Every structure is written in C-alpha cells, then in structure tokens.
Amino acid sequence: MEQNAEIKLEVSKGPQQVIVPRVVDLPCQQAQQVLEGQGFRVRVDLNPQGVVRIQNPGENSQVPPNTEVVLTCL
C-alpha cells in the first residue's frame, strides 16, 4: 500500500435486530401466524389449540431475524 493512500472502511453494528411483538392472550394459531409473518420461527409447547400464556423471548425483545419464539399455550 502506498503512503497516503485512501482507505475505505465500512462499519457495521452487527446484524439487524427486530422487535418481538406481544402475542400473549392470542389464540396459539393466530400468534403463530403473526410471528411467522414477521419472519420468526415458532415452536408451540403444550396445547396448540389453546391460548398463548407465555412467550419467549418476551414482547419488545430485540433479537436477530429468524429467531425462534417459543409459545406456551394452555
């Protein structure tokens, strides 16, 4: 490299983060559609015909795209 040559740097803050929406109290199937529609992977624990009681990661969490969201449905 020559002395005084121009160097270009591209700075990144890492992968883009997305916010997990609140799906607690929604029917499990509806919650799954909402999350999958926003690019999340979804795993349903217990009763897929029930209502979401717990979601992990929780609402408003900032996560990388394609993160798995676990729904506990009763």
VMD Tcl script that builds the backbone (N, CA, C; Angstrom):
set m [mol new atoms 222]
animate dup $m
set s [atomselect $m all]
$s set {name element resname resid chain x y z} {
  {N N MET 1 A 0.842 -1.158 0.000}
  {CA C MET 1 A 0.000 0.000 0.000}
  {C C MET 1 A 0.897 1.234 0.000}
  {N N GLU 2 A 0.518 2.170 -0.805}
  {CA C GLU 2 A 1.292 3.403 -0.902}
  {C C GLU 2 A 1.032 4.304 0.296}
  {N N GLN 3 A 2.032 5.056 0.644}
  {CA C GLN 3 A 1.871 6.025 1.724}
  {C C GLN 3 A 0.840 7.062 1.291}
  {N N ASN 4 A -0.028 7.445 2.222}
  {CA C ASN 4 A -1.105 8.416 1.998}
  {C C ASN 4 A -2.203 7.893 1.076}
  {N N ALA 5 A -2.241 6.576 0.854}
  {CA C ALA 5 A -3.308 6.007 0.034}
  {C C ALA 5 A -4.622 6.080 0.805}
  {N N GLU 6 A -5.703 6.243 0.071}
  {CA C GLU 6 A -7.026 6.320 0.693}
  {C C GLU 6 A -7.492 4.918 1.061}
  {N N ILE 7 A -8.025 4.787 2.271}
  {CA C ILE 7 A -8.568 3.515 2.744}
  {C C ILE 7 A -10.040 3.730 3.052}
  {N N LYS 8 A -10.894 2.858 2.541}
  {CA C LYS 8 A -12.330 2.952 2.819}
  {C C LYS 8 A -12.714 1.870 3.815}
  {N N LEU 9 A -13.398 2.271 4.873}
  {CA C LEU 9 A -13.878 1.339 5.888}
  {C C LEU 9 A -15.393 1.353 5.908}
  {N N GLU 10 A -15.975 0.184 6.101}
  {CA C GLU 10 A -17.418 0.078 6.261}
  {C C GLU 10 A -17.666 -0.453 7.662}
  {N N VAL 11 A -18.326 0.346 8.484}
  {CA C VAL 11 A -18.550 -0.008 9.881}
  {C C VAL 11 A -19.955 -0.584 10.032}
  {N N SER 12 A -20.046 -1.679 10.767}
  {CA C SER 12 A -21.334 -2.333 10.998}
  {C C SER 12 A -21.578 -2.464 12.488}
  {N N LYS 13 A -22.836 -2.343 12.874}
  {CA C LYS 13 A -23.222 -2.562 14.272}
  {C C LYS 13 A -23.645 -4.012 14.487}
  {N N GLY 14 A -23.337 -4.876 13.541}
  {CA C GLY 14 A -23.736 -6.275 13.643}
  {C C GLY 14 A -25.035 -6.507 12.897}
  {N N PRO 15 A -25.611 -7.699 13.049}
  {CA C PRO 15 A -26.844 -8.000 12.325}
  {C C PRO 15 A -27.990 -7.104 12.786}
  {N N GLN 16 A -28.870 -6.806 11.852}
  {CA C GLN 16 A -30.050 -6.003 12.157}
  {C C GLN 16 A -30.886 -6.712 13.224}
  {N N GLN 17 A -31.448 -5.960 14.124}
  {CA C GLN 17 A -32.289 -6.522 15.180}
  {C C GLN 17 A -33.755 -6.221 14.863}
  {N N VAL 18 A -34.637 -7.130 15.240}
  {CA C VAL 18 A -36.078 -6.928 15.083}
  {C C VAL 18 A -36.725 -7.046 16.458}
  {N N ILE 19 A -37.902 -6.475 16.596}
  {CA C ILE 19 A -38.598 -6.472 17.886}
  {C C ILE 19 A -39.685 -7.539 17.878}
  {N N VAL 20 A -39.723 -8.333 18.930}
  {CA C VAL 20 A -40.726 -9.392 19.069}
  {C C VAL 20 A -42.045 -8.753 19.514}
  {N N PRO 21 A -43.134 -8.988 18.762}
  {CA C PRO 21 A -44.419 -8.416 19.168}
  {C C PRO 21 A -45.047 -9.205 20.316}
  {N N ARG 22 A -45.978 -8.585 21.017}
  {CA C ARG 22 A -46.724 -9.263 22.077}
  {C C ARG 22 A -47.766 -10.171 21.436}
  {N N VAL 23 A -47.737 -11.454 21.827}
  {CA C VAL 23 A -48.760 -12.387 21.349}
  {C C VAL 23 A -49.451 -13.106 22.505}
  {N N VAL 24 A -49.076 -12.759 23.743}
  {CA C VAL 24 A -49.736 -13.350 24.918}
  {C C VAL 24 A -51.222 -13.006 24.861}
  {N N ASP 25 A -52.057 -13.977 25.209}
  {CA C ASP 25 A -53.522 -13.888 25.217}
  {C C ASP 25 A -54.158 -14.051 23.838}
  {N N LEU 26 A -53.351 -14.262 22.795}
  {CA C LEU 26 A -53.909 -14.566 21.482}
  {C C LEU 26 A -54.081 -16.079 21.354}
  {N N PRO 27 A -55.038 -16.526 20.525}
  {CA C PRO 27 A -55.089 -17.959 20.222}
  {C C PRO 27 A -53.747 -18.385 19.621}
  {N N CYS 28 A -53.291 -19.564 19.973}
  {CA C CYS 28 A -51.971 -20.043 19.548}
  {C C CYS 28 A -51.789 -19.992 18.033}
  {N N GLN 29 A -52.791 -20.424 17.301}
  {CA C GLN 29 A -52.664 -20.449 15.841}
  {C C GLN 29 A -52.516 -19.037 15.277}
  {N N GLN 30 A -53.265 -18.087 15.825}
  {CA C GLN 30 A -53.164 -16.699 15.375}
  {C C GLN 30 A -51.786 -16.125 15.712}
  {N N ALA 31 A -51.311 -16.402 16.919}
  {CA C ALA 31 A -49.992 -15.920 17.343}
  {C C ALA 31 A -48.905 -16.470 16.424}
  {N N GLN 32 A -49.022 -17.736 16.076}
  {CA C GLN 32 A -48.041 -18.360 15.192}
  {C C GLN 32 A -48.036 -17.667 13.830}
  {N N GLN 33 A -49.213 -17.362 13.294}
  {CA C GLN 33 A -49.305 -16.674 12.006}
  {C C GLN 33 A -48.675 -15.286 12.072}
  {N N VAL 34 A -48.947 -14.553 13.155}
  {CA C VAL 34 A -48.379 -13.210 13.328}
  {C C VAL 34 A -46.858 -13.284 13.333}
  {N N LEU 35 A -46.323 -14.187 14.137}
  {CA C LEU 35 A -44.872 -14.288 14.276}
  {C C LEU 35 A -44.204 -14.766 12.984}
  {N N GLU 36 A -44.757 -15.792 12.371}
  {CA C GLU 36 A -44.178 -16.299 11.123}
  {C C GLU 36 A -44.259 -15.244 10.025}
  {N N GLY 37 A -45.335 -14.453 10.027}
  {CA C GLY 37 A -45.484 -13.376 9.053}
  {C C GLY 37 A -44.427 -12.291 9.202}
  {N N GLN 38 A -43.829 -12.207 10.386}
  {CA C GLN 38 A -42.775 -11.219 10.630}
  {C C GLN 38 A -41.378 -11.848 10.568}
  {N N GLY 39 A -41.317 -13.107 10.110}
  {CA C GLY 39 A -40.026 -13.737 9.876}
  {C C GLY 39 A -39.447 -14.527 11.036}
  {N N PHE 40 A -40.230 -14.757 12.080}
  {CA C PHE 40 A -39.749 -15.553 13.207}
  {C C PHE 40 A -40.042 -17.025 12.961}
  {N N ARG 41 A -39.241 -17.889 13.572}
  {CA C ARG 41 A -39.558 -19.314 13.632}
  {C C ARG 41 A -40.349 -19.513 14.915}
  {N N VAL 42 A -41.310 -20.430 14.913}
  {CA C VAL 42 A -42.195 -20.597 16.073}
  {C C VAL 42 A -42.212 -22.047 16.518}
  {N N ARG 43 A -42.126 -22.253 17.833}
  {CA C ARG 43 A -42.320 -23.573 18.433}
  {C C ARG 43 A -43.437 -23.436 19.449}
  {N N VAL 44 A -44.417 -24.335 19.360}
  {CA C VAL 44 A -45.557 -24.308 20.277}
  {C C VAL 44 A -45.412 -25.441 21.277}
  {N N ASP 45 A -45.439 -25.102 22.561}
  {CA C ASP 45 A -45.407 -26.095 23.634}
  {C C ASP 45 A -46.813 -26.276 24.193}
  {N N LEU 46 A -47.124 -27.487 24.571}
  {CA C LEU 46 A -48.375 -27.901 25.211}
  {C C LEU 46 A -49.520 -27.965 24.225}
  {N N ASN 47 A -50.519 -27.099 24.310}
  {CA C ASN 47 A -51.759 -27.244 23.546}
  {C C ASN 47 A -51.831 -26.256 22.384}
  {N N PRO 48 A -51.577 -26.703 21.141}
  {CA C PRO 48 A -51.613 -25.779 20.004}
  {C C PRO 48 A -52.999 -25.202 19.729}
  {N N GLN 49 A -54.030 -25.774 20.328}
  {CA C GLN 49 A -55.389 -25.242 20.159}
  {C C GLN 49 A -55.737 -24.228 21.252}
  {N N GLY 50 A -54.823 -24.002 22.177}
  {CA C GLY 50 A -55.086 -23.127 23.316}
  {C C GLY 50 A -54.752 -21.668 23.042}
  {N N VAL 51 A -54.549 -20.947 24.139}
  {CA C VAL 51 A -54.237 -19.518 24.118}
  {C C VAL 51 A -52.817 -19.338 24.649}
  {N N VAL 52 A -52.084 -18.394 24.064}
  {CA C VAL 52 A -50.702 -18.139 24.489}
  {C C VAL 52 A -50.706 -17.572 25.905}
  {N N ARG 53 A -49.982 -18.227 26.796}
  {CA C ARG 53 A -49.842 -17.755 28.180}
  {C C ARG 53 A -48.442 -17.214 28.441}
  {N N ILE 54 A -47.442 -17.784 27.740}
  {CA C ILE 54 A -46.056 -17.338 27.899}
  {C C ILE 54 A -45.408 -17.320 26.518}
  {N N GLN 55 A -44.622 -16.286 26.263}
  {CA C GLN 55 A -43.820 -16.258 25.038}
  {C C GLN 55 A -42.376 -15.988 25.428}
  {N N ASN 56 A -41.466 -16.653 24.719}
  {CA C ASN 56 A -40.049 -16.478 24.995}
  {C C ASN 56 A -39.292 -16.489 23.676}
  {N N PRO 57 A -38.608 -15.408 23.318}
  {CA C PRO 57 A -38.385 -14.189 24.074}
  {C C PRO 57 A -39.665 -13.371 24.224}
  {N N GLY 58 A -39.686 -12.559 25.255}
  {CA C GLY 58 A -40.859 -11.757 25.581}
  {C C GLY 58 A -41.069 -10.595 24.624}
  {N N GLU 59 A -42.241 -9.982 24.770}
  {CA C GLU 59 A -42.588 -8.847 23.912}
  {C C GLU 59 A -41.549 -7.733 24.031}
  {N N ASN 60 A -41.348 -7.055 22.920}
  {CA C ASN 60 A -40.414 -5.930 22.799}
  {C C ASN 60 A -38.937 -6.312 22.925}
  {N N SER 61 A -38.646 -7.630 22.980}
  {CA C SER 61 A -37.241 -8.055 22.958}
  {C C SER 61 A -36.656 -7.753 21.581}
  {N N GLN 62 A -35.407 -7.326 21.544}
  {CA C GLN 62 A -34.708 -7.110 20.281}
  {C C GLN 62 A -33.854 -8.336 19.994}
  {N N VAL 63 A -34.129 -8.973 18.859}
  {CA C VAL 63 A -33.467 -10.228 18.509}
  {C C VAL 63 A -33.082 -10.209 17.029}
  {N N PRO 64 A -32.157 -11.082 16.611}
  {CA C PRO 64 A -31.838 -11.186 15.186}
  {C C PRO 64 A -33.033 -11.754 14.412}
  {N N PRO 65 A -33.152 -11.409 13.127}
  {CA C PRO 65 A -34.210 -12.003 12.307}
  {C C PRO 65 A -34.112 -13.530 12.335}
  {N N ASN 66 A -35.235 -14.196 12.144}
  {CA C ASN 66 A -35.324 -15.657 12.092}
  {C C ASN 66 A -35.094 -16.313 13.452}
  {N N THR 67 A -35.217 -15.553 14.538}
  {CA C THR 67 A -35.103 -16.110 15.889}
  {C C THR 67 A -36.306 -17.003 16.167}
  {N N GLU 68 A -36.089 -18.068 16.937}
  {CA C GLU 68 A -37.197 -18.930 17.344}
  {C C GLU 68 A -37.907 -18.310 18.544}
  {N N VAL 69 A -39.239 -18.237 18.447}
  {CA C VAL 69 A -40.073 -17.785 19.558}
  {C C VAL 69 A -40.843 -19.002 20.052}
  {N N VAL 70 A -40.745 -19.268 21.351}
  {CA C VAL 70 A -41.434 -20.409 21.945}
  {C C VAL 70 A -42.718 -19.909 22.593}
  {N N LEU 71 A -43.830 -20.521 22.207}
  {CA C LEU 71 A -45.134 -20.171 22.762}
  {C C LEU 71 A -45.608 -21.292 23.673}
  {N N THR 72 A -45.942 -20.948 24.906}
  {CA C THR 72 A -46.554 -21.911 25.820}
  {C C THR 72 A -48.043 -21.625 25.808}
  {N N CYS 73 A -48.803 -22.586 25.298}
  {CA C CYS 73 A -50.240 -22.400 25.111}
  {C C CYS 73 A -51.016 -23.349 26.010}
  {N N LEU 74 A -52.042 -22.833 26.638}
  {CA C LEU 74 A -52.908 -23.628 27.515}
  {C C LEU 74 A -54.346 -23.485 27.075}
}
mol reanalyze $m
mol bondsrecalc $m
mol representation Tube
mol addrep $m
